[in-house]
């Protein structure tokens, strides 16, 4: 069996499960935030810091950021392998996206744990 080094998961079914799991985490986070905004109509700095100072919220946000990273990488890999046939160009675009996703994740990490 040949393993493709550029996939996030080990196989198609593994990628499928990772996509669905990350989508569920992101959906749960979006629903939680929507409900939180409805329950807190006036949001100021102290309320915002109070929300993100809890360890559970930090973990949930970091899990969501990781889900965005996984979801973005698998999605862009699937699109690029379908539509970009030149392997050098595809590799360059994948590299740029991996850098961007990594920067997003680390920025979120530093902002999140800085609260």
N, C-alpha and C positions, 0 to 999 in steps of 0.2 A: 504494500500500500504506500502511495506517495503522499507525504504531508506537504501542504502548501504553507510556506513560512509566513506569508503576508496575511493570513487569516487570523482573526482574534481567537476563535475557538479552534477545536481540533477537527471539526467536520461540519457539514451542512446542518445536520440536526442539532449539533451543539450550538452553532451560531443562531439557529432558530430559537432555541430555548433562551439563550442569552438576550436576544432581542426582545422576546416576550417578557422576560423577567425585568429587564431594565425599563421597558415600557410601563409595566405595572408599578414599579417604584416611582417613576416620574409622574404617572397619573395620580398615585396616592399623595405625592407631595403637592401637586397642583390642586387637588381637591382640599387637602389640609389647609393650604395657604388661602384658597378662596373662602373657606369657612371661617378661617381666622380673621380675614379682612371684613367679612360680614359681621362677625361678633365684636370686632373692634373698629367702629367707624372712624374714630379719631386716632390716628397713628402718629406719634411723635418719636423723637429720638430715644427717650427712656423706655417706651413701650417696645420699640424695635430691638434695643439692646437687651431688654428683659426676655424677649422671645428667644433670641439667639445666644443668650448666656447659659441656657440649660444644656446639659450634656446630651440629652436625648435629641434635641433639635440639631445640635452640631453633627451628631452621628447620622441623623436622617438626611441632613443637607449634604454631607459628604458622600453618603450612599447614593443620593440623587445625582450629584456631580459625577460620580463614578459610572452611574447608569447612562448619563449623557455621553461620557467618553466612550463607553462600550457601544452604545447605540449609534453614535456618530461614526466610529471607526468601521463597524460592520456595514453600515449603510453606505458609506462612501466607497468602501472596498467593493461592494456588490455593484454599485453604479459604475465605478471606473472599470472593473473587469468586463462589464457588459458593453461599454461604449467607447473606451479608449483602447485601441488594439496595439498601439506602439508601447512596448514595455518600458522604454526609458521615460517617455512622457508620463505614463501611468505611475511609475516609480517616483518621479519628481512631484507629481500632484499628491500622491499618497504621503510623501515625506512632508510636504507643506501642511497637509491636514493633520498629520500626527503631531507636528510641532505646535500647531494652533490648539489642538485639543489638549495637549500637555500643558501649554501655557494657561489655558482656561482652567484646567484642573488645579494646577499649583497656585494660581491667583486666587481661586476660590478657597483653597486650603489655607493660604496665609491670611486672607481676609476673615475667614470663618473662625480660625483659632486665635485671631488677634482681638476678638471681642471680649 
